[in-house]
Amino acid sequence: MIKVVILGQGMGASHFSVGVERIKVGEVEAYGVPLANYNLKYPISELEIVASYDVDENKIGKTIYRVAKELIGDYIPIPKTLEKIEVRRGIHLNSLSGMPVKACGLEESSSLSKAIDEILEEWKELKPDVILNTITTEYARPFRDVSELEEAIAEEKTSLLTATQVYAYIAYLYSREVKPIAFINAIPVPVANDPAFLNLCEKSGLVIFGDDCATGATPFTADLIEHMRERNRRVKHVLQLNIGGNTDFLALTDENRNKAKETTKSSVVEDILGYHVPTYIKPTGYLPPLGDKKFVSLHLEYVSFNGVVDEIVVNMRVNDSPALAGLLVDLARLGKIAVDSKVCGTVYEVNAFYMKKPGPPGSKAISKIVAFQRLLEWLKSIEGVKL
Ligand SMILES: NC(=O)c1ccc[n+]([C@@H]2O[C@H](COP(=O)([O-])OP(=O)(O)OC[C@H]3O[C@@H](n4cnc5c(N)ncnc54)[C@H](O)[C@@H]3O)[C@@H](O)[C@H]2O)c1
């Protein structure tokens, strides 16, 4: 079994929880899970959610069943098996500040060090293999240096820390004291891109995948850009608009949080083409009636043979959170495979396919078509898949 702990029981995590249980009983096919048709060492049926953490007072104490029912129960049946897991209180560190949510973390009624100890003790009982981080997007700077990170935690310099960084630090403590696990960072906070955390991996065997899962339009744009590169078409500009009506988009109306997303998205084009192209790629707006089905518009211009200029315009409506959940199904299994294979640190081949800003720091984004082949090669090399 792969024991999974969820951080942030929002839309993405709820689709993950519900989808995995439905796949297990054959109620739905595993479409949207990239490696579903490959013979991975761990089938999807091996995934077992053992705990979930949130800081929203409206979710804490409820079962995942109840939370999922409220979020997506109108259009998707919620399996009763999710009644077993209650959402626990996590660490807040103001990740929800400015959002219309009543939030409170463990550290707010005691101290950060006590909160860290409490979660670490819970994990020692739960014995997780994988931690999935799907909390609200936060803005953070990489620490780069372990001593600075540890000083910030020890001296409770909470203004320098985000919840994601503290959760990743607890994963390090657990890996060091109990057994190595995998921390999957689906959000833009630099973790796989922070040398401080990669250093902690070396000391403990912790595996980190990140940062920021690549779901809707960005992988599509990356593959389109690869198409341009292979045909030696000179791209003049790339514009990608995203408007959605879920709480992720609401959070991104905050300028700092949006900046975090922008940083993980905009390097993609230049990395693939190898030259500078003016781009506008970022979440553009929040429109509640769109709900989770975001509207994406893409426009690019390129110079073709004999100097003529062509244009591509694509419009799509994409269900945002299920796209994330499908990737998490693979990432949890790949995390456990990496730990079994005694890989520690981060794995570029995994990140390049699943993430917008693949770690380790300095890594280039490549198209997802190319990245998928590299991922399979890596899996073969560690005997994680039978092809
Ligand atoms: N397609 C996608 O949906 C997609 C793609 C890539 C990345 N992401 C990232 O995944 C994350 C989750 O997306 P979502 O659509 O599920 O958002 P969401 O707003 O539905 O869920 C986020 C959840 O995290 C909780 N949370 C916030 N701070 C927390 C903390 N400190 N500890 C524990 N829980 C906390 C919130 O209360 C909420 O339940 C976002 O950061 C988003 O940027 C999403």
The ligand as an ORCA input file, in Angstrom:
! r2SCAN-3c Opt
* xyz 0 1
  N      -5.346     22.615    -12.205
  C      -5.237     22.966    -10.958
  O      -6.218     22.990    -10.252
  C      -3.874     23.280    -10.418
  C      -2.750     23.145    -11.226
  C      -1.494     23.394    -10.702
  C      -1.360     23.789     -9.389
  N      -2.470     23.948     -8.616
  C      -2.278     24.400     -7.244
  O      -2.858     23.468     -6.349
  C      -3.334     24.173     -5.212
  C      -4.738     23.692     -4.879
  O      -5.632     24.010     -5.912
  P      -7.178     23.822     -5.659
  O      -7.873     24.164     -6.911
  O      -7.453     22.506     -4.997
  O      -7.425     25.019     -4.611
  P      -8.497     25.139     -3.451
  O      -8.557     26.569     -3.096
  O      -9.772     24.457     -3.826
  O      -7.852     24.291     -2.244
  C      -6.821     24.714     -1.420
  C      -7.091     24.142     -0.031
  O      -5.946     24.368      0.780
  C      -6.402     24.775      2.055
  N      -5.310     25.451      2.740
  C      -4.872     26.738      2.587
  N      -3.830     26.979      3.388
  C      -3.566     25.818      4.055
  C      -2.602     25.444      5.013
  N      -1.715     26.317      5.443
  N      -2.623     24.174      5.464
  C      -3.557     23.272      5.049
  N      -4.501     23.588      4.141
  C      -4.513     24.845      3.643
  C      -7.613     25.642      1.765
  O      -8.426     25.832      2.889
  C      -8.269     24.794      0.679
  O      -9.098     23.804      1.252
  C      -3.238     25.666     -5.523
  O      -2.122     26.212     -4.872
  C      -3.028     25.687     -6.994
  O      -2.230     26.786     -7.414
  C      -3.712     23.698     -9.099
*
